[in-house]
């Protein structure tokens, strides 16, 4: 196993790529009771067009297959549902699908290895029939309709649709009721066999483990399977321009919801961590709780709480998101655009930059407090070509000049959108 130590958080990452291509990452946490495991595949809702290793023809599947597959994997040939089996052992199990990966997980204090038997069994043994695949359409259809009635989801998806012309991130992770209609067992098996190959997967384990011992236990439960070749993913060409600057939807909400989005260009993995850090610093200078803009809007009664500030990115897309509630989202948008102009004209104060940078560093350190945060972070970053420790190492390289460069390159009005949901 390769051992990577980070002295800043006093943590060690033990990692090994097995013969079948599976990457296993172990972060031991001595003395803690909670144990957490997450097993993911580099396969999300954006991956609907691809070339299977060894084939020449392009395969295109309906929107929502990755999420559908996540739902169906729990159902076993003996009639049991693995989620119920794990719950009966007293472990907290779950799964989720994002734009770029699907993950299965559980956490517990006891019966870890009993749960591991079931966990590694169901992920490696899909069981799809015409009947059980058809039955799931009604369940997922209800989930899709539920999200359609969820204002927080709609304001986010509307922002994606305002920013992106072609990129599949603008499509709901679960697809639509129309798009899931043609999904059958053959489509699910094809996607499972393509994307659930160990060479396209990674596992992260965090807790009070001896790395060599837990790795042996994982290897014992793996079924023989050879690594396949590279999956060629096909994404549509996406112009740099946005679709429209403002989009509004009427829904029943007490206070209007808003998302300010800034469309960015995809950045290579060698610079993405540094850029991400710089954007986090800039967002907090512009609109964090200690910022001039936040204090002004709060004191004027325009906003009631600090917005969530994020930078989302993966293969094929990147964007800034500012999400919150406001009495008048249009004023928030105008004031934010103005604040960006002022910061570009007057420059970033070194004292503000240093203070916020220290705060961001502190937030990175806090992410190592719990096994769940650690494991999910390492898995998500791995599928983006990042080692999570890189954030702790790269932050020193982010200086004022670099932040100014990112401010000029990313925070442009012609790539900003405003999505609003209000009564």
N, C-alpha and C positions, 0 to 999 in steps of 0.2 A: 504494500500500500504506500502511496505517496502521502507524506505528512506536510501540511502547510500550517504554520503557526503564526498567529497574529498576537503580538505582545501588547497591543493597545487594549484589546478586550480579554487578553489571557485565554484565548480559545485556540483549539487545534482542530483542523479539518483533516480527517483521514479519508482518502479517496482512492478507489480502484476501478479500472475499466476491466470487466470480466471478459472471458474468452468469447462469450456470446454477444458482446458489445454493450451490455448493461453497465451504466456508471452508478456505483454505489458511493454515497457520501455519508460519513459518520462524524457527528460532532458530539463527543462525550461531555456530559455535564455531571460531574461527581457530586454525590450527596443529595441530588434532587429526586423526588418520588415520581414525578410525571414522566412518562415515556411517550414519544411522538414519532410516527412514521408516515411518510408521504411517498407515493409511487406515482410518477407522472409519465405521460407520453407527449412528445413534441408534436401534438396534433390538436388543433383547435378549430373554431368555427370558420376561420379564414381559409382553411385548407380543403376547398371543395373541387379544385382542379389540379391534377397531378399526373405524373407518369410513374407507374409502379416499377420498382427495380426489376430489371430483366425484360420489361416490356417496352415497346416503341410507341404504342398508341396512347393518346391522352385519355385519362379517365376523368369524367366530370360527374359529380354526385349532387343531389339536391342540398339546398341550404338546411342546416340543422342536424346533419348526420352525426357529427362529433358529440353533440349533446344527447342525441337519441341513443347513441352507443353507450354513453355513460349511464343512462337510465337502465338500459337492458342488461348490463354486465352483472348486476346483482342477482338476476334470476337464474337459478340453477336447475339442472336436469332432474334432480330428485324432488322438485317442487318447492324447495326452500328458497327464501330470499336472504342473501348473505348479510344484508344490513340488519335484518332481524336476528340472525345468528350471532352477529357481533354484539348487538345490543344485549342479548341474553347473557353474554359473558361479562357484561358490565363495562364494556368499552364504548367510547363515544366515536362512532364512525361516520364518515361522510364522503362526498365526492363533489367535484365542480368542474365546469368547462369554461374556458376563457377563449379569447380570439386566437391564442397561439399554443395553449396546452390544456390537457385534461389530467385531473389528478384524483387519486383515491387515497384515503387517509384514515387513521384512527389514533386516538390518544387514550392512555389508561395509566393506572398505578399498579394494578395486578393483572395477572393472566395474559401478559404480553405475548408469550409464545403460543398459547392456545389460540389467541386471536390471529397471530401470524399465520397459523395453518390455514384458517379460513380465508384470510386476506389474500395470501399469495395464491390460493387455490382459485378463487373466483376471478381474479384479474387475468389468470392464465387459461381459464376454461370458459369461453363464451358458449352460450346455449341459446340459439335463435331458432324459432319455428315460425311458420306462417301465422299461426294463431297468436303466439305471444307478442310478435312484432305488431300485428294489427291491433291488438288490445291496447297497446301503449299509446296509440295515436290519440285516443280520447283523453288520456291522462296528460300528455304533453300539450295537446290542444288547449286544455283548461289552463295549464301553466302559461301558455302564450297569451291567452285572453286576460289572465290575471295581471301579467306584466303590462299589457295594453292599458289597464286601468290604474297603473301605478305612476303617479306624477313624477317621482324622482327618476324613474327609468325613462319615461317619455322625454323629459327635458334633456337627458343625456343623449338619447338616440337621435333626437332632433338636432342636437349640436353636431353629431357625427354626420348626419345627412346634409347639414349646412356646409360642413367643411369638405367632405369627400364626394367626388364625382363617381368613381368606379370602385375604389378600394372596398373589399368585403367587410371591413370594420363597420360600415354603415348598415349592415344587415344584422338583425337580432341574432344573438348566439343560438337561440332555440329554433331559428327559422320562422316560418309562418305556417298557418294551418294548411295553406295550399302547397307549400314547398315540402312539408313532411308527408303529404298524402302518398307519393309514389315510393317511399322508403319501404324496402322489403328485406328479408333475411339475407339475400345474396349481396345486396349493397352493404349491409352491416358486416358480413363476413369479409368482404373484399377490403373494406376500410380497416377492420380489425387486423387482418393478416398483413396489411401494408404498414400501418402506423403503430401497432402494438408489438412490433418486433423489438427484442431487448436492445438492439443497437440504436433505436429511436427513443429509448426510455431512460429514466434516471430515478433513483431512490435515495431519499434522505432520511436518516435516522438520528434522533437527538434524545439524549437521556443518560442515565447512569449505566453505560455499557462499556465493556472491554471491546475495542474495535475488532480485534481478530476473532473473538468469540461470536459476536453478532454477525459478522460477515460469513462465518462458517454456517450459521443457522439459515441465513438467506440463501446461500449456495445450495444447501440441502433441499430447499423447497422449490428451487427453480426446475422447470421441466426442460429437457434437452431441446434446444432450438438454436440454429445457426444465425449469425448476424447476416442481415441482408445488405444490399448496396444502398447507395444514396437515393432518397426519394426526391424526385424533381418536382418542386411545387411551382405552380404557374399562377401568377397574380397579374391582374390587369394593369396597364399603364395608367398612372395617376398624375394629372397635371398639378403644378404647384398652386394654381389659383383655387379659391374657395368657390362654392356653388352659389351661396347667397349670404349676405352679412347678417340678416335678422330673420328669425322664425319664431312665431308665437302660436301657442295652442291653448284653447280654453278647457280647463278641467276644474273640478271642485277642490280648491285648496284654500286654507285660511290666509296664507301669505304667499305672494308670488314667488316662484322658484326661478332661478336663472343659472345658466352655464355660459361663461365666457370662454370660448375656445380660440386657440391660436395654432393654426396649421403649420407644422414644421416639416423640414426635409429629413428623410432617413439619414442617420449618421452611422459611420462604420464602427464596429465594436471596439476598435482601438482607442476611440475618442469619446464614446458615448457616456462613460461613467463621469469623466471630467465635465462634459457638457451638462449632464443631469445635475451634478452638484452646483454648477454655476447658475442654472435655471432655478433651482430651489432657493439659492441665496437671493437672486433677483426678485423672485415672487414675494419673498418675505420682506424685502426692502420696499417693494411697491405696495403690497397689500396685506402684510402680516399684521399681527395685533399691535405691534409697536410703531406701525407706519403712520405717516401723516394722513394718507388717504383713508385708512380704516378709522382713525380717530375722528376725522371730519364727517364721514358718512354716518358713523355711529352717533355722534353728538347731534347731527341734524335729523336723526330719526329715520334715515333712509334704510339702514341695515340694523339688524338686531343682534347679530353674532358674527364672529369672524368666518370668512369663507374657507372652504377646503381648497388647498393649492396643490396641484399635481402636475407631473410630467409623465405621460403615458407613451410607451414606445415598444415596438417589436419589429419583426421583419416586415418591411413594406410601409410602415406608418410611424408617425411621431406627432404629438401635439401637447400643448399646455392646456390645462383645464382649471378654471376657477369656478367653484360651485357654491351657491349659497341661497339665502332667502332675503328679499328686499321689498320694501314698500313700493319702490319704483326702480326696477332693474335697468331701465333705459338710462337713468341718471348714473347708476353704478358704472355702466358701460362707457358713457361719455367721460366720466371722471377718471376712469382707469386709462382710457386712451390719452387723456390729457396728462395724467401722471407719468406715463411712459415718455411722452414728448418732453416733459420737464426734466426727467432723469437723463434723457439723452442730451439735452441742451446744457444743463448745469453740471452734469457728471455725478458719479457716485461718491458720496463722502466716505473717506477711508475708515472713519470711526464706525459708521453704520455697517460697512462691509465686514470689518473685523468682528464686530459684535454678533452679527447674524451668522457669520461663518462658524463662530464658536457654538452658537445655539444649534446649528445644523449638525455639527460634529457630536454634540451631546445627544441629539435625537438618534444618531447612528449607533452610538454606544448603548442606548436604551433598548435597541432592537435585539440585543443579545441577552435580555433578561429571561425570556421564556422559550421553551423548546418549540412551541407552535410557531412563533414569529421567526425563529431561526430557520426551522426546516422549510417553511413555505417560501421564505426569502431566498434561500440557497437554491431551491428547485426552480423558482421563477427566473432568477438571474441566470442559472445554468442554461436554460433554454434560449436565453438572449446572448449567450456566449460570454457571460460575465461570472467572475468569482466574487461573491458578496464582500469578501475582505477588501476588494479593490476600492470600495468607497472610503474606507478608513485610510488607505494608503494614498489615494489620489487627491484627497481634500487639500493637502498642503500645496499641491501644484496649481490650485485654482487661485490666481491672483487678480488684482483689480483690473489690470489690462485685459486679461482673458474674459472677465465678466463683462467689461464694456463691449468687447468684440461679440459676445453671445447676445447681449442686449440689442445691438445693432442688427444682427443677423436674424434673430428669432422674433423679436417683439415688433412686428410690422403691422400697421393698421389694415393694410390691404389683405392680410391673411387672418384677421380677427372676425369672429362671429359671436352673435348673441342669441341664445335660445332661452325662451321664456315660457313658463306655464303659469297661467293665472285665471281667475274667475271671469 
